[in-house]
Amino acid sequence: MKVSSMDTHMGNISIDQDVIAQYAGTVAMECFGVVGMANMNVRDGLVRLLKKDSMTRGIQVILNNNKLTLNFHIVVSYGVSILAVADNLISSVKYKVEEFTGIEVEKMNIYVEGVKVID
């Protein structure tokens, strides 16, 4: 599914939804306190930490009126402030995704699906 289409003097540029999700997930994994992405379909109450190659399943990208909404389902490290992790995640991802795509990030929703003790 194409997320955005931009016309330039050389032609049309389209950005796929998975490209934005992959980039946002990579940026999120660099944030302190984020252990990984969680599976969005948590029906039985079990949260699975997704592997790096499938982290896009923990991120939902929605385009509405040429503005992005990003929904993150994350697992955080035990003992860190969830508020601090969320603030860091929002500021880092918002800045880098806007710089990468040229599309404004209007809203970010963060769902903390679990806590993991890091050895």
C-alpha positions as CSV (number, residue, x, y, z in Angstrom):
1,M,0.0,0.0,0.0
2,K,1.4,3.4,-1.0
3,V,1.5,5.9,1.8
4,S,2.6,9.0,0.2
5,S,3.0,10.3,-3.3
6,M,5.0,13.4,-4.2
7,D,5.4,14.9,-7.6
8,T,8.7,16.4,-8.6
9,H,10.1,17.8,-11.8
10,M,11.6,14.4,-12.6
11,G,8.5,12.3,-11.8
12,N,6.5,10.8,-9.0
13,I,7.9,9.5,-5.6
14,S,5.8,7.0,-3.7
15,I,6.7,5.8,-0.2
16,D,5.4,2.4,1.0
17,Q,3.9,2.0,4.4
18,D,6.3,-0.8,5.4
19,V,9.3,1.5,4.5
20,I,8.2,4.1,7.0
21,A,7.4,1.4,9.6
22,Q,10.8,-0.2,9.2
23,Y,12.6,3.1,9.5
24,A,10.6,4.1,12.5
25,G,11.3,0.8,14.1
26,T,15.0,1.1,13.6
27,V,14.9,4.6,15.2
28,A,12.8,3.3,18.1
29,M,15.3,0.5,18.8
30,E,18.0,3.1,19.2
31,C,16.1,4.8,22.0
32,F,17.1,4.1,25.6
33,G,14.8,1.7,27.4
34,V,13.1,0.2,24.4
35,V,13.8,-3.5,24.3
36,G,11.8,-4.3,21.2
37,M,8.5,-4.3,19.4
38,A,5.6,-6.4,20.5
39,N,3.1,-8.2,18.4
40,M,0.0,-6.0,17.9
41,N,-2.5,-8.9,18.0
42,V,-2.4,-9.8,21.6
43,R,-5.5,-12.0,22.0
44,D,-4.5,-14.5,24.6
45,G,-2.7,-12.1,26.9
46,L,0.8,-13.3,25.9
47,V,3.2,-10.7,24.6
48,R,5.8,-11.8,22.1
49,L,8.9,-9.8,21.5
50,L,9.3,-9.5,17.7
51,K,12.6,-10.2,16.0
52,K,14.4,-7.4,14.2
53,D,13.4,-8.6,10.8
54,S,9.6,-8.6,11.7
55,M,9.5,-5.4,13.9
56,T,7.2,-3.7,11.4
57,R,4.4,-5.8,12.8
58,G,4.7,-3.8,16.0
59,I,4.2,-0.5,14.3
60,Q,1.1,0.7,12.5
61,V,1.4,3.6,10.0
62,I,-1.7,5.6,9.1
63,L,-1.8,8.5,6.6
64,N,-4.6,11.0,6.9
65,N,-4.7,14.4,5.1
66,N,-0.9,14.1,4.3
67,K,-0.1,13.6,8.0
68,L,1.2,10.5,9.7
69,T,-0.1,8.7,12.8
70,L,2.3,6.1,14.2
71,N,1.1,3.5,16.7
72,F,4.0,1.7,18.5
73,H,3.6,-1.5,20.5
74,I,6.7,-1.8,22.5
75,V,8.4,-3.7,25.3
76,V,10.4,-1.6,27.7
77,S,13.4,-2.5,30.0
78,Y,12.6,-3.2,33.6
79,G,13.5,-0.3,36.0
80,V,13.3,2.6,33.6
81,S,10.8,5.4,33.6
82,I,8.1,4.6,31.1
83,L,7.4,8.3,30.8
84,A,11.0,9.1,30.0
85,V,11.2,6.3,27.4
86,A,8.0,7.5,25.8
87,D,9.1,11.1,25.6
88,N,12.5,10.1,24.1
89,L,10.8,7.8,21.6
90,I,8.3,10.4,20.5
91,S,10.9,13.2,20.0
92,S,13.5,10.9,18.3
93,V,11.1,9.1,16.0
94,K,9.0,12.3,15.1
95,Y,12.1,14.2,14.1
96,K,13.8,11.4,12.1
97,V,10.7,10.2,10.3
98,E,9.8,13.7,9.3
99,E,13.3,14.3,8.1
100,F,13.4,11.0,6.2
101,T,9.9,11.2,4.5
102,G,9.1,14.9,4.3
103,I,5.7,14.1,5.8
104,E,4.6,15.6,9.1
105,V,4.0,13.2,12.0
106,E,0.8,14.5,13.5
107,K,0.3,11.9,16.3
108,M,2.2,9.0,18.0
109,N,0.5,6.5,20.2
110,I,2.7,4.3,22.4
111,Y,1.3,1.1,23.8
112,V,3.6,-0.5,26.4
113,E,2.8,-4.2,26.0
114,G,5.4,-5.6,28.4
115,V,8.5,-5.2,30.5
116,K,11.6,-7.3,30.2
117,V,14.5,-7.7,32.7
118,I,17.8,-7.1,30.9
119,D,20.7,-9.3,32.2
